[in-house]
């Protein structure tokens, strides 16, 4: 499984990527100087992990990435949504969201 990094601005996940450097460069290119880049696997607290995953899902939904016609990220947006929810379900079963 590839690494997932979150670009977080004002507590909201605004982008994700496979490279920390790419996200940092993206933030600076957009003129943003106050941000965090967080590797998903580095989150050890269960509640924080749940929040990070939920924020990512919410951010993608907010930008219509699961919409059949308006998304720009997925060829099959509903399948992508099912896959992301499936990962979250496995994390619940595996206790990764426990505190």
N, C-alpha and C positions, 0 to 999 in steps of 0.2 A: 504494500500500500504506500502510495506516495505521500510525502509530507504536505500538510496544509497549513499555510500561514494566514492569519487574519490581520487586515489593516483596520485598526479601530480608531475612530475619531469621535470624541465626546461620548464615549460609551456605546457607540453604534458600529457594528461591522459594516464597512463600506466597500470592502473588496477582499478577495481571497486570491491566493496564488500558490504556486509551488516553490517560489523563490522569495526569500526575505529581502534580498537586494532589489529585486524588481518592484516590490511593494514600496520600499523606501524611496526608490527613484521616482515611482509614480506619484507619491505624496509630495515630494519636493517639486516635481514638474508641475503639479497642480497648485503650487504655492502654499502648501500646507506644511507648517513647521511643528505643530503640536499633535502628535499621534503616537500610537503604540503599534508594534508588530508582534504578534504572538503566535507561537507554534502550538497547534492544537494539542499535540502529544505532551507538551510541557505543563499542561494544566493538570494539577494533581488533586485539587479539591473537587469533589463530585458535583457540588452545587455550581461552582464556577464553570466546570465542563459542560453541564447542562445549559447554563446561560449562554455560553459561547456557541454551542450547537444550535440552540433555539434562536439566538440573534442572527446567525448566518441564514437559517431557514427563513426567518421573518424578513430579513433584508432582501433575499432573493424573491420572496413572494411580493414584497412591496414594489419591487422594480419589474414585476410581471415576468420573471424568468420561468414561471411554470404555466404561463398563458400560451395557449395553442398557436396564436398568430402574432403576438407582440413580443415574444421572448427573443433574446439575441444570444443566448448561451447554449441551448440544447436543441438537438434535432427532434427529440421526443421528450418534451417537457414533463408530461405526466409520468413517464417511466423514470425520469431523473428524480422527480418528487418521491415516487415510490421507493427508489433506491436510497435516498437520503433518510426517509422515514424508517426504512428497514435497518439502516446503520444505527439510528438512534434506538430503535427497539432492541437490537442486539446489545447495545451499550447498557440499556436498562437491565436486561436479563443477566449480563455479565457483571453487574454491580459497579460499573464505571461512574454512575451518577450518585452513588452512595457517599455519604460524608464520613 
